[in-house]
Amino acid sequence: MILSEFEKTARGKVVFNDGEIIAGMIVDCTSSFDNDDRYAYLTIIPENGPLKGKRVQCPEDEVKFVEYLK
């Protein structure tokens, strides 16, 4: 999954390779140039579940699918 396509702040859904799904506000995307490793990261704030309201970083190599929600 190429996370650099998700640059705007909006409500979205992240589906991980292991099947876990997080829906919430996508607030940031950093490229591999911004990090000390070779992956881009998407940051989402989940709207429900045990991580509700926290910033969750999603590394590109663990993300299967991302989409913006209405």
Chimera marker file (.cmm) of the C-alpha trace (Angstrom):
<marker_set name="trace">
<marker id="1" x="0.000" y="0.000" z="0.000" r="1" g="1" b="0" radius="0.5"/>
<marker id="2" x="1.394" y="3.423" z="-0.916" r="1" g="1" b="0" radius="0.5"/>
<marker id="3" x="0.496" y="5.679" z="1.991" r="1" g="1" b="0" radius="0.5"/>
<marker id="4" x="1.777" y="8.877" z="0.376" r="1" g="1" b="0" radius="0.5"/>
<marker id="5" x="-1.533" y="8.995" z="-1.553" r="1" g="1" b="0" radius="0.5"/>
<marker id="6" x="-3.318" y="9.826" z="1.709" r="1" g="1" b="0" radius="0.5"/>
<marker id="7" x="-2.191" y="13.360" z="2.461" r="1" g="1" b="0" radius="0.5"/>
<marker id="8" x="-5.368" y="15.149" z="3.514" r="1" g="1" b="0" radius="0.5"/>
<marker id="9" x="-6.932" y="15.209" z="6.962" r="1" g="1" b="0" radius="0.5"/>
<marker id="10" x="-10.236" y="13.364" z="6.704" r="1" g="1" b="0" radius="0.5"/>
<marker id="11" x="-12.219" y="10.464" z="8.117" r="1" g="1" b="0" radius="0.5"/>
<marker id="12" x="-10.870" y="7.139" z="6.856" r="1" g="1" b="0" radius="0.5"/>
<marker id="13" x="-10.472" y="3.422" z="7.347" r="1" g="1" b="0" radius="0.5"/>
<marker id="14" x="-7.205" y="1.463" z="7.615" r="1" g="1" b="0" radius="0.5"/>
<marker id="15" x="-7.212" y="-2.299" z="6.994" r="1" g="1" b="0" radius="0.5"/>
<marker id="16" x="-4.082" y="-4.096" z="8.205" r="1" g="1" b="0" radius="0.5"/>
<marker id="17" x="-2.498" y="-7.199" z="6.689" r="1" g="1" b="0" radius="0.5"/>
<marker id="18" x="-3.696" y="-9.246" z="9.692" r="1" g="1" b="0" radius="0.5"/>
<marker id="19" x="-7.340" y="-8.181" z="9.100" r="1" g="1" b="0" radius="0.5"/>
<marker id="20" x="-7.583" y="-5.591" z="11.881" r="1" g="1" b="0" radius="0.5"/>
<marker id="21" x="-9.565" y="-2.487" z="10.882" r="1" g="1" b="0" radius="0.5"/>
<marker id="22" x="-9.355" y="1.008" z="12.369" r="1" g="1" b="0" radius="0.5"/>
<marker id="23" x="-11.793" y="3.762" z="11.378" r="1" g="1" b="0" radius="0.5"/>
<marker id="24" x="-11.331" y="7.359" z="12.430" r="1" g="1" b="0" radius="0.5"/>
<marker id="25" x="-9.662" y="10.636" z="11.514" r="1" g="1" b="0" radius="0.5"/>
<marker id="26" x="-6.549" y="10.381" z="9.331" r="1" g="1" b="0" radius="0.5"/>
<marker id="27" x="-4.422" y="13.245" z="10.630" r="1" g="1" b="0" radius="0.5"/>
<marker id="28" x="-0.952" y="12.763" z="9.157" r="1" g="1" b="0" radius="0.5"/>
<marker id="29" x="1.155" y="10.871" z="6.663" r="1" g="1" b="0" radius="0.5"/>
<marker id="30" x="4.937" y="10.913" z="6.766" r="1" g="1" b="0" radius="0.5"/>
<marker id="31" x="7.193" y="9.607" z="4.034" r="1" g="1" b="0" radius="0.5"/>
<marker id="32" x="10.161" y="7.310" z="4.535" r="1" g="1" b="0" radius="0.5"/>
<marker id="33" x="12.375" y="10.395" z="4.094" r="1" g="1" b="0" radius="0.5"/>
<marker id="34" x="10.914" y="11.785" z="7.348" r="1" g="1" b="0" radius="0.5"/>
<marker id="35" x="11.598" y="8.615" z="9.348" r="1" g="1" b="0" radius="0.5"/>
<marker id="36" x="14.648" y="6.659" z="10.421" r="1" g="1" b="0" radius="0.5"/>
<marker id="37" x="13.500" y="3.589" z="8.529" r="1" g="1" b="0" radius="0.5"/>
<marker id="38" x="12.343" y="2.773" z="5.017" r="1" g="1" b="0" radius="0.5"/>
<marker id="39" x="8.586" y="3.045" z="5.532" r="1" g="1" b="0" radius="0.5"/>
<marker id="40" x="5.959" y="5.739" z="5.315" r="1" g="1" b="0" radius="0.5"/>
<marker id="41" x="3.510" y="6.040" z="8.217" r="1" g="1" b="0" radius="0.5"/>
<marker id="42" x="-0.129" y="7.065" z="8.347" r="1" g="1" b="0" radius="0.5"/>
<marker id="43" x="-1.458" y="8.435" z="11.639" r="1" g="1" b="0" radius="0.5"/>
<marker id="44" x="-5.119" y="7.859" z="12.473" r="1" g="1" b="0" radius="0.5"/>
<marker id="45" x="-7.182" y="8.686" z="15.575" r="1" g="1" b="0" radius="0.5"/>
<marker id="46" x="-9.676" y="5.810" z="16.043" r="1" g="1" b="0" radius="0.5"/>
<marker id="47" x="-13.297" y="6.749" z="16.685" r="1" g="1" b="0" radius="0.5"/>
<marker id="48" x="-14.055" y="3.616" z="18.743" r="1" g="1" b="0" radius="0.5"/>
<marker id="49" x="-12.437" y="0.635" z="20.440" r="1" g="1" b="0" radius="0.5"/>
<marker id="50" x="-9.616" y="0.455" z="23.009" r="1" g="1" b="0" radius="0.5"/>
<marker id="51" x="-7.479" y="2.993" z="21.092" r="1" g="1" b="0" radius="0.5"/>
<marker id="52" x="-10.300" y="5.553" z="20.748" r="1" g="1" b="0" radius="0.5"/>
<marker id="53" x="-8.957" y="9.100" z="20.747" r="1" g="1" b="0" radius="0.5"/>
<marker id="54" x="-5.282" y="8.080" z="20.652" r="1" g="1" b="0" radius="0.5"/>
<marker id="55" x="-2.882" y="8.691" z="17.780" r="1" g="1" b="0" radius="0.5"/>
<marker id="56" x="-2.043" y="5.379" z="16.100" r="1" g="1" b="0" radius="0.5"/>
<marker id="57" x="0.861" y="5.171" z="13.651" r="1" g="1" b="0" radius="0.5"/>
<marker id="58" x="0.340" y="2.662" z="10.849" r="1" g="1" b="0" radius="0.5"/>
<marker id="59" x="3.558" y="1.596" z="9.086" r="1" g="1" b="0" radius="0.5"/>
<marker id="60" x="3.248" y="1.142" z="5.336" r="1" g="1" b="0" radius="0.5"/>
<marker id="61" x="4.462" y="-2.467" z="5.391" r="1" g="1" b="0" radius="0.5"/>
<marker id="62" x="1.615" y="-3.479" z="7.753" r="1" g="1" b="0" radius="0.5"/>
<marker id="63" x="-1.216" y="-1.759" z="5.846" r="1" g="1" b="0" radius="0.5"/>
<marker id="64" x="-3.209" y="-3.690" z="3.264" r="1" g="1" b="0" radius="0.5"/>
<marker id="65" x="-5.776" y="-1.040" z="2.335" r="1" g="1" b="0" radius="0.5"/>
<marker id="66" x="-6.752" y="2.541" z="3.184" r="1" g="1" b="0" radius="0.5"/>
<marker id="67" x="-9.758" y="4.529" z="2.057" r="1" g="1" b="0" radius="0.5"/>
<marker id="68" x="-11.365" y="7.848" z="2.833" r="1" g="1" b="0" radius="0.5"/>
<marker id="69" x="-14.879" y="7.632" z="4.304" r="1" g="1" b="0" radius="0.5"/>
<marker id="70" x="-17.692" y="10.137" z="3.966" r="1" g="1" b="0" radius="0.5"/>
<link id1="1" id2="2" r="1" g="1" b="0" radius="0.2"/>
<link id1="2" id2="3" r="1" g="1" b="0" radius="0.2"/>
<link id1="3" id2="4" r="1" g="1" b="0" radius="0.2"/>
<link id1="4" id2="5" r="1" g="1" b="0" radius="0.2"/>
<link id1="5" id2="6" r="1" g="1" b="0" radius="0.2"/>
<link id1="6" id2="7" r="1" g="1" b="0" radius="0.2"/>
<link id1="7" id2="8" r="1" g="1" b="0" radius="0.2"/>
<link id1="8" id2="9" r="1" g="1" b="0" radius="0.2"/>
<link id1="9" id2="10" r="1" g="1" b="0" radius="0.2"/>
<link id1="10" id2="11" r="1" g="1" b="0" radius="0.2"/>
<link id1="11" id2="12" r="1" g="1" b="0" radius="0.2"/>
<link id1="12" id2="13" r="1" g="1" b="0" radius="0.2"/>
<link id1="13" id2="14" r="1" g="1" b="0" radius="0.2"/>
<link id1="14" id2="15" r="1" g="1" b="0" radius="0.2"/>
<link id1="15" id2="16" r="1" g="1" b="0" radius="0.2"/>
<link id1="16" id2="17" r="1" g="1" b="0" radius="0.2"/>
<link id1="17" id2="18" r="1" g="1" b="0" radius="0.2"/>
<link id1="18" id2="19" r="1" g="1" b="0" radius="0.2"/>
<link id1="19" id2="20" r="1" g="1" b="0" radius="0.2"/>
<link id1="20" id2="21" r="1" g="1" b="0" radius="0.2"/>
<link id1="21" id2="22" r="1" g="1" b="0" radius="0.2"/>
<link id1="22" id2="23" r="1" g="1" b="0" radius="0.2"/>
<link id1="23" id2="24" r="1" g="1" b="0" radius="0.2"/>
<link id1="24" id2="25" r="1" g="1" b="0" radius="0.2"/>
<link id1="25" id2="26" r="1" g="1" b="0" radius="0.2"/>
<link id1="26" id2="27" r="1" g="1" b="0" radius="0.2"/>
<link id1="27" id2="28" r="1" g="1" b="0" radius="0.2"/>
<link id1="28" id2="29" r="1" g="1" b="0" radius="0.2"/>
<link id1="29" id2="30" r="1" g="1" b="0" radius="0.2"/>
<link id1="30" id2="31" r="1" g="1" b="0" radius="0.2"/>
<link id1="31" id2="32" r="1" g="1" b="0" radius="0.2"/>
<link id1="32" id2="33" r="1" g="1" b="0" radius="0.2"/>
<link id1="33" id2="34" r="1" g="1" b="0" radius="0.2"/>
<link id1="34" id2="35" r="1" g="1" b="0" radius="0.2"/>
<link id1="35" id2="36" r="1" g="1" b="0" radius="0.2"/>
<link id1="36" id2="37" r="1" g="1" b="0" radius="0.2"/>
<link id1="37" id2="38" r="1" g="1" b="0" radius="0.2"/>
<link id1="38" id2="39" r="1" g="1" b="0" radius="0.2"/>
<link id1="39" id2="40" r="1" g="1" b="0" radius="0.2"/>
<link id1="40" id2="41" r="1" g="1" b="0" radius="0.2"/>
<link id1="41" id2="42" r="1" g="1" b="0" radius="0.2"/>
<link id1="42" id2="43" r="1" g="1" b="0" radius="0.2"/>
<link id1="43" id2="44" r="1" g="1" b="0" radius="0.2"/>
<link id1="44" id2="45" r="1" g="1" b="0" radius="0.2"/>
<link id1="45" id2="46" r="1" g="1" b="0" radius="0.2"/>
<link id1="46" id2="47" r="1" g="1" b="0" radius="0.2"/>
<link id1="47" id2="48" r="1" g="1" b="0" radius="0.2"/>
<link id1="48" id2="49" r="1" g="1" b="0" radius="0.2"/>
<link id1="49" id2="50" r="1" g="1" b="0" radius="0.2"/>
<link id1="50" id2="51" r="1" g="1" b="0" radius="0.2"/>
<link id1="51" id2="52" r="1" g="1" b="0" radius="0.2"/>
<link id1="52" id2="53" r="1" g="1" b="0" radius="0.2"/>
<link id1="53" id2="54" r="1" g="1" b="0" radius="0.2"/>
<link id1="54" id2="55" r="1" g="1" b="0" radius="0.2"/>
<link id1="55" id2="56" r="1" g="1" b="0" radius="0.2"/>
<link id1="56" id2="57" r="1" g="1" b="0" radius="0.2"/>
<link id1="57" id2="58" r="1" g="1" b="0" radius="0.2"/>
<link id1="58" id2="59" r="1" g="1" b="0" radius="0.2"/>
<link id1="59" id2="60" r="1" g="1" b="0" radius="0.2"/>
<link id1="60" id2="61" r="1" g="1" b="0" radius="0.2"/>
<link id1="61" id2="62" r="1" g="1" b="0" radius="0.2"/>
<link id1="62" id2="63" r="1" g="1" b="0" radius="0.2"/>
<link id1="63" id2="64" r="1" g="1" b="0" radius="0.2"/>
<link id1="64" id2="65" r="1" g="1" b="0" radius="0.2"/>
<link id1="65" id2="66" r="1" g="1" b="0" radius="0.2"/>
<link id1="66" id2="67" r="1" g="1" b="0" radius="0.2"/>
<link id1="67" id2="68" r="1" g="1" b="0" radius="0.2"/>
<link id1="68" id2="69" r="1" g="1" b="0" radius="0.2"/>
<link id1="69" id2="70" r="1" g="1" b="0" radius="0.2"/>
</marker_set>
